[in-house]
């Protein structure tokens, strides 16, 4: 049976939180509102734009704000930005081993494609699944299940990588073996959401042992 690696994008394939934190800081400052990284992680990190903007800025055009936020994010993310340490090496190994690979993200398609080009990984993936283009986005497992359908793989043959609680809930509920990337959250927060294991990045010493699962049946 085909094996697969499924990757979130923001915070998983690249360290993007500093950019998002800065852009949201501009929005809060322009409105004279208090802001901190704690506010970002509590109210914004891992959430969907459709939820974020009505809650943060009630009475404003949430769709227009989301579009402006994403445009500002893309402007800050320049070509040549390094991917998460070890990401390229892992994808090269997947190609050698014949493992299928997919990106599963709640980011808008324009952002997702821009991020993948900026970090030089746009040619690596078999499938790109956008949460907004599914019946339900993360934390629902539907985006991961859609990736599995497109790749023709079973949940028990997949390893999924996520950095947010919302994304981890989606990955875990899909039946994949879910691994947390601790780029923004502590390991216990990711385990609360369903992570079977956590790593700092794709060069973590624990990763080879976790990947060994994919050589056999990747059951829990």
C-alpha positions as CSV (number, residue, x, y, z in Angstrom):
1,X,0.0,0.0,0.0
2,X,1.1,3.6,-0.7
3,X,2.4,5.5,2.3
4,X,2.0,9.2,2.7
5,X,3.3,12.3,4.6
6,X,0.7,15.1,5.1
7,X,1.9,18.5,6.0
8,X,0.3,21.6,7.3
9,X,1.9,24.7,5.9
10,X,2.0,27.8,8.2
11,X,4.2,27.0,11.1
12,X,5.0,23.5,9.9
13,X,6.8,23.9,6.6
14,X,8.0,27.4,7.5
15,X,8.3,29.5,10.6
16,X,5.5,32.0,9.7
17,X,4.2,33.1,13.1
18,X,6.5,36.2,13.3
19,X,5.0,37.5,10.1
20,X,1.5,36.9,11.2
21,X,2.2,38.4,14.6
22,X,3.6,41.6,12.9
23,X,0.7,41.9,10.5
24,X,-2.0,41.6,13.2
25,X,0.0,44.0,15.3
26,X,-0.5,46.6,12.5
27,X,-4.2,46.0,12.5
28,X,-4.5,46.4,16.2
29,X,-2.2,49.5,16.3
30,X,-4.3,51.2,13.5
31,X,-7.3,50.8,15.7
32,X,-5.6,51.9,18.9
33,X,-6.2,48.4,20.5
34,X,-3.9,46.6,22.9
35,X,-2.0,43.7,21.4
36,X,0.6,41.2,22.4
37,X,1.9,37.8,21.4
38,X,-0.2,36.3,24.1
39,X,-3.3,37.7,22.3
40,X,-2.1,36.3,19.0
41,X,-1.6,32.8,20.4
42,X,-4.9,32.8,22.4
43,X,-7.3,34.4,19.9
44,X,-5.7,34.0,16.4
45,X,-3.1,31.2,16.1
46,X,-4.6,28.2,14.2
47,X,-8.0,29.8,13.7
48,X,-9.7,30.5,10.4
49,X,-10.1,34.1,9.0
50,X,-13.9,33.6,9.0
51,X,-13.8,33.2,12.8
52,X,-10.9,35.7,13.6
53,X,-12.1,39.0,12.1
54,X,-15.7,39.1,13.2
55,X,-14.5,38.4,16.8
56,X,-11.5,40.8,16.7
57,X,-13.1,43.7,14.8
58,X,-16.9,43.5,15.1
59,X,-18.8,45.8,12.8
60,X,-16.1,45.9,10.1
61,X,-16.1,44.1,6.8
62,X,-14.5,40.8,7.8
63,X,-14.0,39.6,4.3
64,X,-12.2,42.8,3.3
65,X,-10.1,42.7,6.4
66,X,-9.1,39.1,5.7
67,X,-8.1,39.9,2.2
68,X,-6.0,42.9,3.4
69,X,-4.3,40.8,6.1
70,X,-3.3,38.1,3.6
71,X,-2.0,40.7,1.1
72,X,0.2,42.2,3.8
73,X,1.4,38.8,4.8
74,X,2.4,37.9,1.2
75,X,4.2,41.2,0.9
76,X,6.3,40.4,4.0
77,X,7.2,36.9,2.7
78,X,10.0,37.2,0.2
79,X,11.4,34.5,-2.2
80,X,14.4,32.7,-0.7
81,X,12.8,32.4,2.8
82,X,14.2,29.2,4.3
83,X,11.7,26.3,5.0
84,X,11.5,24.7,8.3
85,X,14.9,23.0,9.1
86,X,15.0,19.6,7.6
87,X,11.9,20.0,5.5
88,X,13.6,19.7,2.1
89,X,15.7,16.7,3.3
90,X,12.5,14.9,4.4
91,X,10.8,15.6,1.1
92,X,13.8,14.4,-0.8
93,X,13.7,11.2,1.2
94,X,10.0,10.8,0.5
95,X,10.7,11.1,-3.2
96,X,13.4,8.4,-2.9
97,X,11.1,6.1,-0.9
98,X,8.1,6.6,-3.1
99,X,6.0,8.1,-0.3
100,X,3.1,10.3,-1.4
101,X,3.2,13.9,0.0
102,X,0.5,16.5,0.4
103,X,0.0,20.0,1.9
104,X,-3.2,20.4,3.9
105,X,-3.8,24.0,4.9
106,X,-6.5,26.4,6.0
107,X,-4.5,29.2,4.3
108,X,-6.2,30.8,1.3
109,X,-4.9,29.4,-2.0
110,X,-3.0,32.6,-3.0
111,X,-1.2,32.5,0.3
112,X,-0.5,28.8,0.2
113,X,1.0,28.9,-3.3
114,X,3.0,32.1,-2.4
115,X,4.4,30.4,0.7
116,X,5.4,27.3,-1.2
117,X,7.2,29.3,-3.9
118,X,8.9,31.6,-1.3
119,X,10.4,28.6,0.5
120,X,11.3,26.7,-2.7
121,X,9.1,23.7,-2.1
122,X,6.3,24.3,-4.7
123,X,7.5,21.4,-6.9
124,X,7.5,18.7,-4.3
125,X,3.9,17.9,-3.5
126,X,1.4,15.6,-5.2
127,X,-1.6,17.4,-3.7
128,X,-2.5,20.7,-2.2
129,X,-5.7,20.8,-0.2
130,X,-7.2,24.2,0.8
131,X,-9.6,24.1,3.8
132,X,-11.8,26.8,2.2
133,X,-12.3,24.5,-0.8
134,X,-13.5,21.6,1.3
135,X,-17.0,21.2,2.8
136,X,-15.4,21.9,6.2
137,X,-12.0,23.3,7.2
138,X,-9.8,22.4,10.1
139,X,-10.4,21.5,13.0
140,X,-12.7,19.2,11.1
141,X,-10.8,16.3,9.6
142,X,-12.3,16.8,6.2
143,X,-9.2,18.5,4.6
144,X,-7.0,15.6,5.7
145,X,-9.5,13.0,4.5
146,X,-9.7,14.8,1.2
147,X,-5.9,14.6,0.8
148,X,-6.1,10.9,1.5
149,X,-8.8,10.4,-1.1
150,X,-6.8,12.3,-3.7
151,X,-3.6,10.3,-2.9
152,X,-5.4,7.0,-2.7
153,X,-4.1,6.2,0.7
154,X,-5.6,4.8,4.0
155,X,-5.5,6.9,7.2
156,X,-3.4,4.2,8.9
157,X,-0.8,4.6,6.2
158,X,-0.3,8.4,6.8
159,X,1.8,10.5,9.0
160,X,0.6,14.1,9.5
161,X,2.5,17.1,10.8
162,X,0.8,20.0,12.4
163,X,1.8,23.0,14.6
164,X,-1.6,24.4,15.9
165,X,-4.2,22.9,18.2
166,X,-6.9,23.4,15.5
167,X,-4.8,21.6,12.9
168,X,-3.8,18.9,15.3
169,X,-7.4,18.1,16.0
170,X,-8.1,17.7,12.3
171,X,-5.0,15.5,11.7
172,X,-5.7,13.3,14.7
173,X,-9.4,12.9,13.9
174,X,-8.5,11.9,10.4
175,X,-6.9,8.7,11.6
176,X,-3.4,9.6,10.6
177,X,-0.5,9.3,13.0
178,X,-0.3,13.0,14.1
179,X,3.1,14.6,15.0
180,X,3.2,18.1,16.5
181,X,5.8,20.6,15.3
182,X,6.6,22.8,18.3
183,X,7.3,26.1,16.3
184,X,4.8,28.1,18.3
185,X,3.1,25.9,21.0
186,X,4.5,23.8,23.8
187,X,4.4,20.0,23.4
188,X,1.7,19.6,26.0
189,X,-0.6,21.9,24.1
190,X,-0.2,19.8,21.0
191,X,-0.7,16.6,22.8
192,X,-3.9,17.9,24.4
193,X,-5.2,18.3,20.8
194,X,-4.2,14.7,19.8
195,X,-0.5,14.6,18.9
196,X,1.0,11.2,19.3
197,X,4.5,12.7,19.4
198,X,6.1,16.1,19.1
199,X,9.3,17.4,17.5
200,X,11.1,20.7,17.3
201,X,11.6,20.6,13.5
202,X,12.4,18.0,10.8
203,X,15.9,17.6,12.1
204,X,14.8,16.5,15.5
205,X,16.6,13.3,16.7
206,X,13.2,11.7,17.4
207,X,12.0,11.9,13.8
208,X,13.8,8.9,12.3
209,X,12.2,6.6,14.8
210,X,8.8,8.1,14.1
211,X,9.3,7.8,10.4
212,X,10.1,4.1,10.8
213,X,6.4,3.6,11.3
214,X,5.8,4.3,7.7
215,X,7.9,1.3,6.6
216,X,5.2,-1.0,8.1
217,X,1.6,-0.4,9.2
218,X,1.4,3.1,10.6
219,X,-1.2,2.2,13.3
220,X,-1.3,3.7,16.8
